[in-house]
Amino acid sequence: MKTKISKSQEEVWGWKEKSFKDLEKITENERVGYIEEKTRDIIERIKKKKKELV
């Protein structure tokens, strides 16, 4: 029996893999900046989608 993997889960795995590759060759301070930037982007997208639903 084949396990069904959702598109959302595949996207998360893709983001995780890309993040690991992006972060493996930079300094700790650069990693923190990268994570802060990505987090801000995600928060803005969530806020935008939330406004669209209202």
FIMARVO-88683 format. One record per atom (N, C-alpha, C, O): residue in one letter; z negated, x negated, y; residue number from 1. Coordinates in nm, 2 decimals, always signed. Layout:
% residues N
R, r, z, x, y, k
R, A, Z, X, Y, NUM
...
This chain:
% residues 54
R, r, z, x, y, k
R, M, +0.00, -0.08, -0.12, 1
R, M, +0.00, +0.00, +0.00, 1
R, M, +0.00, -0.09, +0.12, 1
R, M, -0.08, -0.18, +0.13, 1
R, K, +0.09, -0.06, +0.22, 2
R, K, +0.10, -0.14, +0.34, 2
R, K, +0.01, -0.08, +0.45, 2
R, K, +0.01, +0.04, +0.47, 2
R, T, -0.06, -0.17, +0.52, 3
R, T, -0.15, -0.13, +0.62, 3
R, T, -0.07, -0.11, +0.75, 3
R, T, +0.02, -0.19, +0.79, 3
R, K, -0.09, +0.01, +0.82, 4
R, K, -0.02, +0.03, +0.94, 4
R, K, -0.09, -0.03, +1.06, 4
R, K, -0.21, -0.01, +1.08, 4
R, I, -0.02, -0.11, +1.14, 5
R, I, -0.08, -0.17, +1.25, 5
R, I, -0.02, -0.11, +1.38, 5
R, I, +0.10, -0.10, +1.39, 5
R, S, -0.11, -0.06, +1.47, 6
R, S, -0.06, +0.01, +1.59, 6
R, S, +0.01, -0.09, +1.68, 6
R, S, -0.02, -0.21, +1.68, 6
R, K, +0.09, -0.03, +1.77, 7
R, K, +0.16, -0.11, +1.87, 7
R, K, +0.06, -0.18, +1.96, 7
R, K, +0.08, -0.29, +2.01, 7
R, S, -0.04, -0.10, +2.00, 8
R, S, -0.15, -0.15, +2.09, 8
R, S, -0.21, -0.28, +2.03, 8
R, S, -0.24, -0.37, +2.10, 8
R, Q, -0.24, -0.27, +1.90, 9
R, Q, -0.31, -0.38, +1.83, 9
R, Q, -0.22, -0.51, +1.83, 9
R, Q, -0.26, -0.62, +1.85, 9
R, E, -0.09, -0.48, +1.81, 10
R, E, +0.00, -0.60, +1.81, 10
R, E, +0.01, -0.66, +1.95, 10
R, E, +0.02, -0.78, +1.96, 10
R, E, +0.01, -0.57, +2.05, 11
R, E, +0.01, -0.62, +2.19, 11
R, E, -0.11, -0.71, +2.22, 11
R, E, -0.10, -0.81, +2.28, 11
R, V, -0.23, -0.66, +2.18, 12
R, V, -0.35, -0.74, +2.20, 12
R, V, -0.35, -0.87, +2.13, 12
R, V, -0.38, -0.97, +2.19, 12
R, W, -0.30, -0.87, +2.01, 13
R, W, -0.28, -1.00, +1.94, 13
R, W, -0.19, -1.09, +2.01, 13
R, W, -0.21, -1.22, +2.02, 13
R, G, -0.08, -1.04, +2.06, 14
R, G, +0.02, -1.12, +2.14, 14
R, G, -0.05, -1.18, +2.26, 14
R, G, -0.03, -1.30, +2.29, 14
R, W, -0.12, -1.10, +2.34, 15
R, W, -0.19, -1.15, +2.46, 15
R, W, -0.29, -1.25, +2.42, 15
R, W, -0.30, -1.36, +2.49, 15
R, K, -0.36, -1.23, +2.31, 16
R, K, -0.46, -1.33, +2.27, 16
R, K, -0.40, -1.46, +2.24, 16
R, K, -0.44, -1.57, +2.28, 16
R, E, -0.29, -1.46, +2.16, 17
R, E, -0.22, -1.58, +2.12, 17
R, E, -0.16, -1.65, +2.24, 17
R, E, -0.17, -1.77, +2.25, 17
R, K, -0.10, -1.58, +2.33, 18
R, K, -0.05, -1.64, +2.46, 18
R, K, -0.16, -1.70, +2.54, 18
R, K, -0.14, -1.81, +2.59, 18
R, S, -0.27, -1.64, +2.55, 19
R, S, -0.38, -1.69, +2.63, 19
R, S, -0.43, -1.82, +2.57, 19
R, S, -0.46, -1.92, +2.64, 19
R, F, -0.45, -1.82, +2.44, 20
R, F, -0.49, -1.95, +2.37, 20
R, F, -0.40, -2.06, +2.40, 20
R, F, -0.44, -2.17, +2.43, 20
R, K, -0.27, -2.03, +2.39, 21
R, K, -0.17, -2.14, +2.42, 21
R, K, -0.17, -2.18, +2.56, 21
R, K, -0.16, -2.30, +2.59, 21
R, D, -0.19, -2.09, +2.65, 22
R, D, -0.19, -2.12, +2.80, 22
R, D, -0.32, -2.21, +2.83, 22
R, D, -0.31, -2.29, +2.92, 22
R, L, -0.43, -2.18, +2.76, 23
R, L, -0.55, -2.24, +2.79, 23
R, L, -0.58, -2.38, +2.72, 23
R, L, -0.67, -2.45, +2.77, 23
R, E, -0.51, -2.41, +2.61, 24
R, E, -0.55, -2.52, +2.53, 24
R, E, -0.53, -2.66, +2.60, 24
R, E, -0.59, -2.75, +2.56, 24
R, K, -0.44, -2.66, +2.70, 25
R, K, -0.41, -2.79, +2.76, 25
R, K, -0.45, -2.81, +2.90, 25
R, K, -0.40, -2.90, +2.97, 25
R, I, -0.54, -2.72, +2.95, 26
R, I, -0.59, -2.73, +3.09, 26
R, I, -0.74, -2.76, +3.09, 26
R, I, -0.81, -2.74, +2.99, 26
R, T, -0.79, -2.80, +3.21, 27
R, T, -0.93, -2.83, +3.22, 27
R, T, -1.02, -2.70, +3.22, 27
R, T, -0.97, -2.59, +3.23, 27
R, E, -1.15, -2.72, +3.20, 28
R, E, -1.24, -2.61, +3.20, 28
R, E, -1.23, -2.53, +3.33, 28
R, E, -1.23, -2.41, +3.33, 28
R, N, -1.23, -2.60, +3.44, 29
R, N, -1.23, -2.53, +3.57, 29
R, N, -1.10, -2.45, +3.59, 29
R, N, -1.10, -2.34, +3.64, 29
R, E, -0.99, -2.51, +3.54, 30
R, E, -0.86, -2.43, +3.54, 30
R, E, -0.87, -2.31, +3.45, 30
R, E, -0.81, -2.21, +3.48, 30
R, R, -0.93, -2.32, +3.34, 31
R, R, -0.95, -2.21, +3.25, 31
R, R, -1.02, -2.10, +3.31, 31
R, R, -0.98, -1.98, +3.30, 31
R, V, -1.13, -2.13, +3.38, 32
R, V, -1.21, -2.03, +3.45, 32
R, V, -1.12, -1.96, +3.56, 32
R, V, -1.13, -1.83, +3.57, 32
R, G, -1.05, -2.03, +3.63, 33
R, G, -0.96, -1.97, +3.73, 33
R, G, -0.85, -1.88, +3.67, 33
R, G, -0.82, -1.77, +3.72, 33
R, Y, -0.80, -1.93, +3.56, 34
R, Y, -0.70, -1.85, +3.48, 34
R, Y, -0.76, -1.72, +3.44, 34
R, Y, -0.70, -1.61, +3.45, 34
R, I, -0.88, -1.72, +3.38, 35
R, I, -0.94, -1.60, +3.33, 35
R, I, -0.98, -1.51, +3.44, 35
R, I, -0.96, -1.39, +3.43, 35
R, E, -1.02, -1.56, +3.55, 36
R, E, -1.05, -1.48, +3.67, 36
R, E, -0.93, -1.41, +3.72, 36
R, E, -0.93, -1.29, +3.75, 36
R, E, -0.82, -1.48, +3.73, 37
R, E, -0.69, -1.42, +3.77, 37
R, E, -0.64, -1.31, +3.68, 37
R, E, -0.61, -1.20, +3.73, 37
R, K, -0.65, -1.34, +3.55, 38
R, K, -0.60, -1.24, +3.45, 38
R, K, -0.69, -1.11, +3.46, 38
R, K, -0.65, -1.00, +3.44, 38
R, T, -0.82, -1.14, +3.47, 39
R, T, -0.92, -1.03, +3.48, 39
R, T, -0.89, -0.94, +3.60, 39
R, T, -0.89, -0.82, +3.59, 39
R, R, -0.87, -1.00, +3.72, 40
R, R, -0.84, -0.93, +3.84, 40
R, R, -0.71, -0.84, +3.82, 40
R, R, -0.71, -0.73, +3.86, 40
R, D, -0.61, -0.90, +3.76, 41
R, D, -0.48, -0.83, +3.73, 41
R, D, -0.51, -0.71, +3.64, 41
R, D, -0.46, -0.60, +3.67, 41
R, I, -0.59, -0.72, +3.54, 42
R, I, -0.62, -0.61, +3.45, 42
R, I, -0.69, -0.50, +3.52, 42
R, I, -0.66, -0.39, +3.50, 42
R, I, -0.79, -0.54, +3.60, 43
R, I, -0.87, -0.44, +3.67, 43
R, I, -0.78, -0.36, +3.77, 43
R, I, -0.80, -0.24, +3.77, 43
R, E, -0.69, -0.43, +3.83, 44
R, E, -0.60, -0.36, +3.93, 44
R, E, -0.51, -0.26, +3.85, 44
R, E, -0.49, -0.15, +3.90, 44
R, R, -0.46, -0.30, +3.73, 45
R, R, -0.38, -0.21, +3.65, 45
R, R, -0.46, -0.09, +3.61, 45
R, R, -0.41, +0.02, +3.61, 45
R, I, -0.58, -0.11, +3.57, 46
R, I, -0.67, +0.00, +3.52, 46
R, I, -0.69, +0.10, +3.64, 46
R, I, -0.68, +0.22, +3.62, 46
R, K, -0.72, +0.04, +3.76, 47
R, K, -0.75, +0.13, +3.87, 47
R, K, -0.62, +0.21, +3.91, 47
R, K, -0.63, +0.33, +3.94, 47
R, K, -0.50, +0.14, +3.90, 48
R, K, -0.38, +0.21, +3.93, 48
R, K, -0.35, +0.33, +3.84, 48
R, K, -0.32, +0.44, +3.88, 48
R, K, -0.37, +0.30, +3.71, 49
R, K, -0.35, +0.40, +3.61, 49
R, K, -0.45, +0.52, +3.62, 49
R, K, -0.42, +0.63, +3.61, 49
R, K, -0.57, +0.48, +3.66, 50
R, K, -0.68, +0.58, +3.68, 50
R, K, -0.64, +0.67, +3.80, 50
R, K, -0.65, +0.80, +3.79, 50
R, K, -0.59, +0.62, +3.91, 51
R, K, -0.54, +0.70, +4.02, 51
R, K, -0.43, +0.79, +3.98, 51
R, K, -0.42, +0.90, +4.03, 51
R, E, -0.34, +0.74, +3.90, 52
R, E, -0.22, +0.82, +3.86, 52
R, E, -0.27, +0.94, +3.77, 52
R, E, -0.20, +1.04, +3.78, 52
R, L, -0.38, +0.93, +3.70, 53
R, L, -0.42, +1.04, +3.62, 53
R, L, -0.49, +1.15, +3.70, 53
R, L, -0.51, +1.26, +3.66, 53
R, V, -0.54, +1.11, +3.82, 54
R, V, -0.61, +1.21, +3.91, 54
R, V, -0.52, +1.30, +3.98, 54
R, V, -0.56, +1.38, +4.06, 54
